[in-house]
């Protein structure tokens, strides 16, 4: 039976890796609009001292470099453009190929680091194989790979920094996480915040050094600042204003936006109220998170604490679906090594990850054009089915916060038990001496 399970897991893993190779790496030299193509084009403009946020200029440059005529409106921060610019010395096809090959290596590194953070790097039992297969099957990871999203680099970099940080190597951990924050602030900054709250001075200085180096690179290629800021604001409006693709009102993309506002707006029909309620949920979650860590000076497992903080950022702040791959960090806590360490919260968390693993976004994108307007216009379709991923993220936030609080209670109980045992031993010694 175990051999059959191992064979099935191996075939599933092979199938998932072949999806990376056949659907992304093999056609890497073909012209295509992806997240990396937009990043490549805007980085090329920055390297040549031009305005990387000028939508018309970026679209014309993309047509020249890639042969793709789709309009783009870049919103990547300047630090990202500076760090990715070395890829623009290569022609598009080779740059895309190298990018994806490095990303494939990054997937392997991320899985290895999850196992190390979990403590199972040398124990390849059936549970470890299940965990590896679960990560390889995770749908947001596949979406990231098909789009060439920068999360493919930021996530292994973040996991590596967390691993070193938990080993006490604050210098290298700070450098890695500093660069991760420069590449994708909406992921890296939350992990930095967790370590800053611990008042680790060496970590703070190392991350600042990484930021300073990135800023120095930016100075090497000055661009028209005023025009770039104005164009950047226009691009933000293009993507996130009401009715625009990544907003949450009518006219937005139906399956790609995963902030809680997309649910709240359908209930209250007010942009202001939806934002206020969503930010209130976020701040309430942050308060519970902080209280759980502060309570009786208890320090919960780092992967759980950081995964919970990152998950909270998904509530009211925009993240792409690809960014959800960082939440696999929670599996270091939810998928324990020893069978007796399972709990109801951990089992429910793993069940949620299985549901998030399924290619729901792809299925909805392919099915919805073939369904009647009456069906896709139903309230339950728009509120529940089309936004299933938002509901899963909400439930994941609840489970991780509950897990964080239960870990605080358990650790406090263990400390109390140790203190009582110490007092008992001390009293026994005093009695025997007397």
C-alpha positions, 0 to 999 in steps of 0.5 A: 500500500505504501508503495502504491501511495509513493508511486501516485505521489511521484507521478503527480509530482512529475506531472506538475513539474512537466506542466512547468516545463511544457507550458512555460519553459518550452515556449519561452522563446515565443513572443507573449505578454506575461508578467515578466515581459512587462517587467523586462520592458520597463526595466529596459526603459529604466536602464536606458534612462527613459520613463519606465511608467509611460504606458504608450512608450512602454507599449511601443518598446514592448512591440519593438523588443518582443513583437507583442502589441498588447498595451501595458501600464507598468506599476513595479517599483523602481527598486524592482526595475533596478534589480531585474535590469541585468536580464535586459542585456539578453534578447527577450527569448534568452532572458525569458528562458533564463528567468524561467530556468532560474524560477524552476530552480527557485521552486526546488529551493523553496520546497527544500527550505520549507522542509528545513523549516519544518525540520524534516530535511533528512526524514523522507517518509510518506508525510514528507512526500505528501507535503512536497506533492501538495506544494508542487500542486499548489495552483497559485504556484503554477499561475506564477510560473505560467506568468513568469511572476517575480514571486518565483524569486521573492518566495525562495529568497524570503524562505532562505532569509527566514531559515537563516534568521531562525538559525541566528545568522542575522546578517545574511538573513537581513540582506536576503530579506532586504533584497526580497522587500526591494523586489516585491515590497508587499511580501518582503516588508511584512517579514521584515516587520516581524523581525524588526519587532524582535529588535534584532539590530544586526538584522535591521542594519543588514536589511538597510544595507541591502536597501541602500545598495539598491538605491545606489543602483537606481542613482546610476540611471537617472530618469525623469522623476516628475514625469515618472511619478505622474505616469505612475499615478496614472497607471495606478488609476488605470488598474485600481480605480473603480470599474478598472481591472483590479478594482472591486466594483462592476467592470473589474476582472471577475476572478483575479482580485482577492481582497475582501472588498470584492465581497463587501462591495456586493453587500453594501454597494459603496466603495468607501464603506467597503474599504473602511470595513476591509481595513477594519478587518485587517487592523483587527486581525493585526491587533489579535496577531500582536496580542497573541505574540505579546501574551505572557511574552510567548513566542510562537513558531516563526513560520506560523507567526509570519504566515499569519501576518502575511495572510492578514495582508491579503485581506484589504491590500492588493496581491496577485494570485501568484503571491499566495504561494508565500502562504505555503510557509504555514505548512511548516506548522500545519503539517507536523513531522510527528503524528501525535502533533496533529490537531484539529486546527492543523488538519483544517488548515491542510484541508484549506490548502488542498482546496486552494491547490485546485485550479479553480481560477483556471476552471472559472476562466474557461467555463464562464464564457460558455455559461449563460448570462443569467447563470453568471449574473446570479448573486450566489455566483458573483458573491460565493463561487466566483470569489471562492478564493477570497473566502478560502483566504478569510478562513485561512486567516481565522485558522492561523490566528486561532493556531497562533493563540493556541500556540501561545496558550500551549507554550504558556502552559508548558512554561507554567508546568516547568516552573511548577516542577522547578518549585517542587524540586526546590521545595523537596531539596529544602525539606530534605536538607531540613 
